Amino acid sequence: MLEEDDPETIKNAFLMNLPDYFEMVVVPHSMPKTKPKACNYGLKLAKGEYAVIFDAEDVPEPTQLKKAVVAFGKSDETVACIQAKLNFYNPRQNWLTRAFTAEYSLWFDLVLTGLQAARAPIPLGGTSNHFRTSVLRQLNGWDAFNVTEDCDLGIRLAKRGYTTSIIDSVTLEEANSAPINWFFQRTRWIKGYIQTYWVHMRDLRSFKRTLREPHVVTFQLIVGGKIASMFINPVMWVVTISYFVFRATLGPTIESFYPAPVLFMGITCIVFGNFLYMYYYMLGCAKREQYDLIKYAYLVPIYWLAMSVAAWRALYGLIVSPHEWFKTQHGLHLGNDNDINQVHDTLGRGLVDEELTDYEPIREQKEKALAA
């Protein structure tokens, strides 16, 4: 799927002389300029019983499509989506990619598998989600105006009585290594989470009728709680640090808002709760066998602070430009030999195809492709 107003990408894609089983589809320029709008356009052209979304920079496990088809064959009709696990092929590029990788390892290897075990709604990943095409059409595809369309679709599937299963197959992506690039990518994700929460909470009575009662609570924790924590987190840290640093002057004022039992419970939560959450990051890395990343879990409070800043920017963006899609620059990892070796180690195959190390088309094919 290629955007009409991106002639450079269109030209290079056609110059790659891809095999016959690829079909280039140019999405006509229209608003909103979002990924789900493009996916809906592609859904109209889909011919298969199943559909899957891959981003251009993805490196899926070679057997993933086969695993997904086998999983659908062994599942009942209520399983509408098979979600593969996501991780990164450049986890060691810098500190930011290490923290990002730890977050993904926790989310896809522990949190989502836990939600699956509880048959709870699963906010989908943006890629490697395999669908029954008929169910996608039944739901009228994706919400073209939601900038985190995967989360919204996961909730809508659950409200229609469908479930999502996680398969033991990994798709590697590029972890954002540039702080500003990461910041605006995260801003978009959070803005979409807020959109999703408000959309599904606008009619709570209908929400309760269409989603099993216990999972209304799950939705509050996984989507609503995730949003709330990013806004509340910096405030609580400031109050706590101020209490200990300026206790002589600010201590009595803060204590007046917190009765002694509440104050001690709060201190317990900030000490043991934060350690426990950092420990979860360590478990995620250990499960993914990324043992050298475990020590970076101690630095995730800095990562949380950055997410909180992105959350406030997302709220502002939701007000002034709710459907604006911040474009994420990719290819920042190219030339990093350690990252290419990581792909080799994870997928258990030889050095990956040329596309990972050189996006330029083969020169001798240019004239032939242009003529065609």
N, C-alpha and C positions, 0 to 999 in steps of 0.2 A: 504494500500500500504506500503510494508516493503522493505527496502533496503537489497540486498543480503549480503553486507559487514558489516551488523549490526546484527550478530548472537545473541547477548544478547537480543535485542528487539524482534527479531523473536521468540526466545525461550519463553520469557515471554508472548508474545501475544498469542501463541498457548496454553500456560498453563492456560490462563484465561478461556478456555472452553466457548467461546462466543456462543450465540444462532445461529441457523442454517442459519438465514438470513444474517449473516456476512460471507464474503468470504475473506480469507487471500490471498493476491497476493504479491509474492516476485519479486521485480523489479531486473532484471539481472544487474550486475555491468557493467557500461559503462560510458563514459564521454559524456556530462558534468554531474557532480553530482549535479543536480538541481531539485527542486520541479516540475517545468513544464515538465522536461523530464519524471519524474515518472507519472505525470498526463496524459501525452500523451500515456504512456504504458497502463494506466488504461482505457483510452478512447477507446482503441481497444477492450477491454473486456466488455464495457458498453452495457447493453441490454435495458435499459429503454428509454422512450420518453424524460425524463428529467435527468439531471445529476447535482450533487451538490458537492462542495468541502468543507470538514471539516478538520481542523487540529486536531491532536490527543488530544490536551489539551482543546478543545472547549467544552463549555456547551451551546448548542443551546436551545432556548425556545422549550418546548415539542411539541407545535402545529405548529412549523415553516414550516415543509414540507407540511402540509395541507394548510397553508396560501399561500405558494408559488404556489401550484397546482391551488388553487382557483384564485390567481392573474393571472396566465397564462390563465386560462379559460375565464377571463373577459377582457383579452388584445387581441389586434390584433396580426398578425403574425410578425409585425416589432419589437415587444418586445422580444428580444432574451435572456435577462438575468434579473433575479429578485434578487436584492442584499438586504440581511438583514443588519440591523445595527449591528455594533460591539461595544462592551464595555468590561469592565474588572470586574472580580470577586475579585480582591485584590486591590482596589483603595486606600485604607488607610494604606498600608503596610509601606510606607515611603514617603519622599517628592517626589522622582522620580516617583513613581506610581501615586501620586496625579496629578502631571503635565501631565503625560502620559494620564491619564484618562480625564483630562480637554481637551487635544488635540483631543482625539477620540470623545468626546461628541460634540465638535465644528464641527469636520469633518463630522461625520455620521449623526448628528441630524440637522445640519444647512446647511453646505456647499453642501453636496451631494443632499439633498432634494431641495435646490435651483437650482442646476444644472439640476435636473430632471424636475423642473417646467419650465426651459428654454429649455428643450429638448436638452441639451448640452451633449457632450461626458463626460462620467463618468469614472474616473480611479477606477477600481474595488478594493474592499478589497480582501485580500488573502484567505478569507474563507467565507462560507455561501453565495456564489454566485451560484444561481440556473440557469441552462442553458437549452435551447432546444438542445438536443443532436445532432440533425441533423445540427443545425447551427454551433456547435463546430466542427463537422466533415467537414463542408463546409469551415471553416477557417483553416483547418488542425491543430486544437487544439491550444496549447500554443507555444510560442517561447521558445524552450528548452535552449537557450543560454542567455535569459534575466533573470536577477536575481530579477526583480520585474515584473513577468510575468502578474500579475493581471492588473496593470496599462496599459501595452501594449495591452492586450486583450480588455480592455474597449475601447481604441482608435480604434483598428482594427474593432470592432463591429460597431462603429459609422461611420467609413469610408465606410463600406459595406451597410449603410443605416439602421442599426438596432439600437434599443434604449435599455436603461437599466432603470428599475424602482426600486424604493426603497419601501420595505414593512415595516410595523410597527411590526417588530419582532426582537428580540435582541439575539445575540450570545455572550456569555461572554468568554473572553480569559484571559490568565495570563498576567498582566502588568509586564514588565521587571523591577525588583527591584534592580538589580546589575548594577552599572554604566558601568563597562567594557562590560558586556553582552549586555546592552542597546546600548552602543556605536557601537559595531560591527553589531548589528542588524540594527541600523539606517544607518550605512555605506552601508550595502547591499541595503537597500531600496533606498537610494539616488543614488547609482551607477546604479540601475535599472531604476530610473527616467531619469538619464542622457542618458542611453542607449536608452530608449524609445523616448526621444526627438530627439536624433540624427537620429535614424532609420526613424522616421516619417517626419523629416525635410530634409532628403537627396534629395528628389525630391519634391520641393515645388509646382511645377506646377501640378504634379499628386495629391498632397495633396489637392489642391484647387478644383480639379475636383471631388474628391471623398467625400469631406466633405463640407457641406454647408458653404458658405463664412463667416458668422458671427462666426461660431464655430472654424474656423481657429484662430480667435482672442482668443476665449475661451481656446483653446489648449495652446496658448502662455501664457495665464495668469495662468492657473491651473497647467500646467506641466513646461513650460519654466520659468514662473515667480517665481514659487515655488523654482526651482533650483537656479535661479539668486539671489533671496533674501538671500539665505543661504550663498552665497559667498560674497555678497556685504555688508550684515548686519554688520559684525565685523569691516569692513573698515570704514563705516560711523560712527559707534560709537566711534572708535578711533579718527577720525578727529574731531568729535563734542566735545568730552571730552578734546582733546588737545587744541581746540580753546578757551574753557572757562578756563581751568586750566593754560595754558601757553599763554594767550592772548597777553601779552606784547611782547613776542618774536615771537610766531608763528601766532598770529592773523593777522597781515598784509599780510603774505604769503598766508594764507588760504583765506582771503578776496579777494586777487587778482584773485583767481580762481572762485570766486562766486560774480557776480554783486549783488548789494544791493537787488533788487527784488527777485532774486533767493535765496539769503541767507535767507531772511525773510520767503519765502515759505518753504524752507528746515527746518527752525526752527519750523515753524507751523506743518509741517508733523511729525517731530520727537516727538513733544510734544503731539499733538492731535491725530496723526495717530497711535502712539504706544498705547496711552490710549484707542483708539477706538478698536484696535485689542485685547487688553487685555479684554475689555468689551465684545467682541465676545466670548472669552473663558468663561466669567462669564455667558453669555446667554446660551451657550452650557451646562454648568453644571446645570443651573436652569431648562432648558428644560428636562434634565435627572433626575431632582429632587435630585441632589447631592449638596445640599445647603452648606454643610460644606466644600466643596472643592472650593467654589467661591473665598475665600480670597487668595488662592494660585495662582490665576491668576496674582497677582502683582509680582510674582517671575518668570513668564515665560520668561522675558528677559534673565535670566540665562540659562533657557532651550533652548532658541534660540541660545545662544552662543555655547552650547554643540552641537547643530545640525550643526552649522557652522563648527566647528572642524571636525565633522563626514563627512561633505561635502568635505572638502579638502582631508581627508583620502580616501573618495570614489573616487575622481578624480585620486588620485595616484593609487588606486587599479584598476581603469578602464584601466589605461595604462599598468600596469605590470601583472595583473591577471583579465581580464575583466569578466570571467565567474565563478570565484571562489565564492562559496556559503558559507558564514560564518554561521556555525551551532549555533543556539540559544539554550542555556540551559534552560530547563523548570523545574517546580516543586519547584522553590525557595520560593513559598508562602505557601507550605505545613506546617501544624501545626499552622497556623494563624487562630484562631477561628473567629476573626472579618470578615475575608475574606469569610469563609464558610457561616457565617450569611448573608453576602451581597448577596451571590448566592440565599439563601433562600428568602430574601426580594424581590429580583429582579424578580425571576421566580414565586414567589407566590406558592411554594410547599414545602414539607418537606425537611429535610436535604438531600442533593444530594447523589447520589450513592457512593458506597465505593471507586470508582476509584479516586475521588478527594482527599481523605484522606489517601489512601493506595494503591499504585500501585503494591504491591506484590500479586501474584496469591494465591488463596485459597489453603492452604497446602494439604488438603485431596484430592484435585483434581489432584495433580501433577503426581502421578503414573499412573493414568488413562489416562491423556493427553499425557504423555511421551510414554506410550505403544501404543496409537493410532498413 
